[in-house]
Amino acid sequence: MQKLYTASTINDFVLDELYETLRLYQHGAFSVACPECHVGPGELCLARRAVHRARRRAYRAKLEAVELVPLLAAA
């Protein structure tokens, strides 16, 4: 019998690989520590297949603190 793949099983694999790649290179929300589960930058949150909302907020706050225009003008 042929195994049927549902959208959920395919998406789970893709999401796991995406999070692993982001974690490995510390991109996106994985570039900051998670204030909710207290893992450091570059580590997965303890919640499986999820990034805590507080971690995403901390990443967005970090982005707002960076002044891109002066950095580009200095080059």
C-alpha positions in Angstrom: 0.0 0.0 0.0 1.3 3.4 -0.9 1.8 5.9 1.9 -0.3 9.0 1.7 1.3 12.3 2.5 -1.0 15.0 3.8 -0.3 18.7 3.8 0.4 18.5 7.6 3.1 15.9 7.3 4.9 17.8 4.5 4.6 21.1 6.2 5.9 19.8 9.5 9.1 18.6 7.8 9.6 21.9 5.9 8.9 24.0 9.1 11.4 21.9 11.1 14.1 22.4 8.4 13.4 26.1 8.2 13.7 26.6 11.9 16.9 24.5 12.0 18.4 26.6 9.2 17.4 29.9 11.0 18.8 28.5 14.3 22.0 27.4 12.7 22.8 30.8 11.2 21.0 32.8 14.0 18.7 34.7 11.6 15.3 36.2 12.4 13.9 35.5 15.9 16.7 33.0 16.6 19.2 35.9 16.8 17.9 36.9 20.2 17.5 35.0 23.5 13.9 33.8 24.3 12.6 35.6 27.4 9.9 33.0 27.9 11.8 29.7 27.9 15.2 31.2 28.6 17.2 29.6 25.8 20.0 31.6 24.2 20.4 33.0 20.7 20.8 30.3 18.1 18.8 27.7 20.1 15.3 26.4 19.4 12.5 27.3 21.8 11.5 24.5 24.1 8.0 24.5 22.4 8.2 22.1 19.5 7.6 23.7 16.1 6.9 27.1 17.6 8.7 30.4 18.3 7.4 32.1 21.3 5.7 35.5 20.8 7.9 37.1 23.3 11.0 36.1 21.3 9.5 37.6 18.1 8.8 40.8 20.0 12.3 41.0 21.3 13.6 40.5 17.7 11.4 43.2 16.4 12.5 45.6 19.2 16.1 44.8 18.3 15.4 45.7 14.7 13.8 49.0 15.6 16.9 50.0 17.6 19.2 49.6 14.6 19.6 52.8 12.6 20.1 51.6 9.0 20.5 54.9 7.2 23.5 56.2 9.2 25.2 52.9 8.7 24.7 53.1 5.0 25.7 56.7 4.8 29.0 56.0 6.7 30.1 53.4 4.1 
